[in-house]
Amino acid sequence: MIVLDGSVGEGGGQILRTALALSILTQKSFKITNIRKGRCDSGLKAQHVACIRVIDSLGACESLNVKVGQEDLEFTPKPITNFSVSFDVKTAGSTTLLLQSVLLPLMFAKKSSKLTIIGGTDVSWSMPVDYLKNVMLAHLQKYAKVELKIVKRGYFPKGNGKIEVKITPQYNNQQYDNIEQFINFLSEQDTKIDLLEQGKLLQVRGISHASTELLQANVADRQSKAAKLMLSKLKVPINIQSEYTSTTCAGSGITLYGMFSISDEISQKNPIILGSDALGKKSKRSEDVGTSAARKLIDTIESNAPVDEYLADNLIPFLALFGGQFRASKITNHTLTNILVVEKFLPVKFIVENNTITINPN
């Protein structure tokens, strides 16, 4: 059994989410202690319990006696047997963070799957759903076809947003006796991550969104206009869509992403897409929200790296499986912690040097 200390590194829920995903993929059991010991309110939160419950719904584990505040957990995985699941987080808990626990194993399952998840789509301390759809998933399409539909947005504190995700695997890990054989097979495919150069910025796209009750105040349009004004110095086409949708509670946000190319064409094999985002608050002017997201994108672009700090974190398991290397704008504690967890489950070692991460060929 793999033993993990939940207090190492960034000491948050990422350790548990990554462990759950890799446990299902490898069918290796694990025990985690000191869950979220690095946080002021240690132990499992409702969103972490939800991750385990949705895994249970997939048939990928037996029902566990987990509860909010629990600091220790033993997890024994089972093969996925249910490939159509609807799950309600019942809070504004992030739907994108929940997906971190199940997306990876479903991408390498024996058949296609469909998830319907209700919860928060644009909430603090998590990847906005537009970033997931337009940045992260763009990098994963060479491994599996992942289609994401935003049915309804969900803001804090009530959530109640809804997304639908359909996953069509390209590689089935259950065809192999163990994870080592599967990784050897994947290493022979032409799918290595190769992201060392940023290339030329071709365009900036984005989505500025707000609930319909903020339409009269033109919140989404003001966020978009402010972002465009700051981004204009980049001297490339800028296309930021503004949208208003009916939501359970008021909220707004904006996600921006720059698209780059080494050869004036956007690569499908190793796309170069840098993202940023900002959420609206009652105490924050809409113009400041748009400016904040634009400033973060510009700072990331000026790093000359082809991978932003948030994508780096999420690419670690795929780098381990498929091999290759990438250079990030910043190596965060989240990324380093993900490396520690992945090395526990998979027969790989990472090398981190000058913001570049690669797999040790030995």
N, C-alpha and C positions, 0 to 999 in steps of 0.2 A: 504493500500500500504506500502510495506517495504521501509524504507528510509536508504540509505547508504552514508557514508562520504568517498569519494575516497581518502582523504588525510591521513586516519588513517593507522597505521601499516607501512608496507613497501611503501604504497602510490603509487603503480604502477598499471599496467594493469591487474594483477592477480585478483584484486577485481572485476573488470568488468567481466572477463572471468568466474569466479566462479559464480557470480550472474546470468549471462545469463544461464549457465547450470542448476542451481538450480531453476531458474524461470520457465524454460520449464518443468522440472521434476515435480515441485509442482503446476504449473499453477498459481503462485502468481506474481503479478505485483511488480515492484520496481522502485524507483527513486534514482539516484546516483548524488551527487554533488561533486564539487572539484576533478573531474577526473584527476588522475595522478598529483595532486598538489604537491606531494613529488618529482617530477622530474623537471629538469631544463627547459624542453619543455613541459609544462603542457597541459592537454587536450588529446583528442583522437588522436592516430597516425593511419596511413593507415592500419596497421595490426588489430587494434581494430575495425575500420570501416568494415574491411573484415569479422571479426567474426560475426557482426550483419547481413551483407549481406548474408553470407552462412546460417544463421538461417532463414532469410527471404526466401531463396531458398528452405528450408525444409518445408515452410508453417507454421513455428512456431511463426510467428509474422507478423503484417502488416508492409508494408514498412515504415521505419522511416526516417525522414529528418536529418540524421546524417552526420557530416562532420569532417574532420581533424581539430583539435584544439578545438573542442567543449568540454566544461567542465561540462556540466549538461546533464542528459539523463533520460527520463521516458520510461520504457519498459513494454509493456503488452503482455504476451505470448499467443500463440494459440497452439492447439494440432498439432503435426507433421502429415502432410498429404502427403508429397513427400519423398519417401524412396530411391530415386536414384538421386544423385546430383553430378554434375561436377562443380568445382569452381576454378577460377584462381585468386590468390592473386594479380597478376600482378607486384609484386616486389619480393625481397628476404625475405619478411615477412615469419615468421616461420609457416610451416604447422603443426608442433606439438603443438604450442601454440594455433593455430586456433582450433585444435581438442579438446582442453580443454573445449571449449564452447559447443561442440555438442556431444562428446563421451558419457558422463554420461547419458543424456536423451535418446540417441539412444540405449544404453545398456538395457534400461527398457521400450522400446517402444512396440507397439502391434505387430510389424512384423520386419522382417530382413531389413537391409538397406545397401546401397553401396555408398561410397563417393570416388570421384576422386578429388584430390586437387593438384594444381600446385602452387609452390612457393619455399621457402627455406627449405631444409631438414637438413642442417648442417650449422647453423649460430650462431653468438654470442648471449648470453643472452637467450638461449632457449635450451630445451631438444633435443639432436641429435636424429635423427630418429632411429638409432640403439639402443639407450638407451630405447626409447619408445617401440620398438619391443621386445627386449630381457630382459628388466628388468621390466618396468612398466606393460606391457600387460601380462607378466607371472603371476602377482599377481591378474589380473582381470579376468582370464579365468574361474574361478569358478562362476562368476556372469553372464558372457555372453561369447560367442565365438567371439573373435575379431581376424580377419586375416588381416595382413598388408603386402603389397607388395611394395617394393621400385622399381619403374619403372625407375626413373632417379634421380640422385642426383642434388641438387641445392645449389650453394654456393653464398656468397655475392660477388659482389653487384647486379647481375642480376637474381639470383634465377633460375626460370624455371625448378626446379626439379618436380618430379611427384610421388605421392604415391596413392595407391588404398587401401581402407579399407572396409572390409565387416564385418558387425556386426549382429550376430544372438542372440537375447535376450533369456534369460532363465526365467526371471520374468517380468511380464507386470503390470506396476503401474496403468494403466488405468482400471484395473479390480476392483479398490478400489475407494471409494467415496472421500477419502482425503489422504494426505501423512501420517497422523498418523496411519491410518489403514494399509497402505502399510508397514510402518516401523515395526509395530507389527507383521505382517506376516513374514517379513524378519528375525526378531529376533528369530523366531521359527525354522528357517532353520539352518542346520549345516554348516554355512559359516562364522562364526565370525573370525575376524583377531586375530591371536595369535602369536605375534612375539616379544618375550622377550629375547630369547637366540640366540646367533650367531651360535653355534655349531661348527662343524669341516669343514675347507675349503677342498673341494674335488678337485677343478680345477679352472683355470682361462681361460676364453675365450675372444675373442675380434675381432673387425673388424677394420683394418687400410685401409683407402681409400684415393684415390687421382684421379684427372682428368687425362685423357690419355696424355695430354701434359706434365705432370710431370713424365711420365714413364721413360724417358731417365735419369732423375735424381734419379730414384729409391726412390721417396719420400715415398710411402706407405711402401715399404720394410724397409727403414731406420727407420721410425717411429716404425714399428713392432719390429725390431731387438733391438732397444734401450729399448722398453718397456719390452721385454722378458728378457733382461740382468738384469734390475732392479728387475723384478718379480721373478727371479730365486731363490732368497733367501727364497721364500715361500715354496720351496721344494714340489710343486705339479705340475701335468701336466699343461702345458700352450699351448693353441691353439689360435693363433691370425692369422686370414686370412688377406691376402693383396689383394686388388682389385683396378683396374683402370677402370674408366668408362668415357664415353663421356659426357661432361657437357658444359653448355653455357659459363661459365667462370671458370678459374682455381681455384682450392682449394683442401684442404686435411683435414683430421682429423682422430681421432682414438677413439674408444669406447671400454672400458674394463669392464668385469663383473666377479666377483668371485661367485662361486656357493657353497653353504654350506649345511650341513645336521646335524640333531640331531642324526640320527640313521644310518648313512652311505648310506642313500638313499635320493635322492632329492624329497622333498614333493611337490605334486601337489596342496594340499589343502592350505598350508601356506609355499610357497617356500621362501628360504632365498637366496637372490641374491643382492649383493652390486655392484654398478656401478660407473664408473668415465669416464671422456672424456677430450679431448683437441682438439682444432682446429689449423690448420696450418696458418701461416702468412708469408708474404714475408720477414719480418725482423727476423724470427725465424727459427733456424735450425731444420730440420726434427727430428734429434736425441733428441732435447730438447722437441719437441712436444710429442714424445713417452714417454720420461722420466717423463714429467709433469703428464700425465695421470696415469702412473704407480705409481708415488709417491702419488697422490691423493687416488688411490685405497688402497695402503698400509696403509696410514694414517687412512682411514675409517675402514679397517680391524682391525687395532690396537685399535680402539675405543671399540671393543668387542660388538658392537651393530649389530642387524640383519637387520636394515633399514638405508639406507644412507639418508643424509639431503634432497636430491632432491625427493626421493621416499616418504619421510614423508609428504611433502607438498601435493603431489598428492593423497595420501591415505586418507586424512582427510574426504572428502565427503563419502567415502565408509565405513570408521570407524563409521561415524554417522548413516549410513543406516543399517549396519549389526552388529554393536557392536564389542566389543573386546578391544584389547590393543596392542601397539607396543612400542619398545624402539628404538630411533634414535641416530645416531652418533652425531647429532647436531640439536637443535631446532632453526630454522631460523625465521627471521621476516616474510618471505613468509608463513611459516607454521602457525605462530601465527595469521597472517592476514586472512588466509583461515579459521581458526577456528572461528574468529569473524563473517565472512560472513556466514558460514554454520549455526552457532547458530541463525542467523537472520531468516533463511528460514526453518530450521528443529527443531522439538521439542526435542532438545538434549542439554546437557552441557558437555563440555570436562574438564578433569582434566589433567594438565601438571605438572609433578613433576620429577626431576632428569632425564630429557630427555625421560621420559616415558609418553605416552599420552593414556588416557583411557576415556571411556564414563561414566559419572556419572550415576550409577544405579538408582538414584532417579529422 
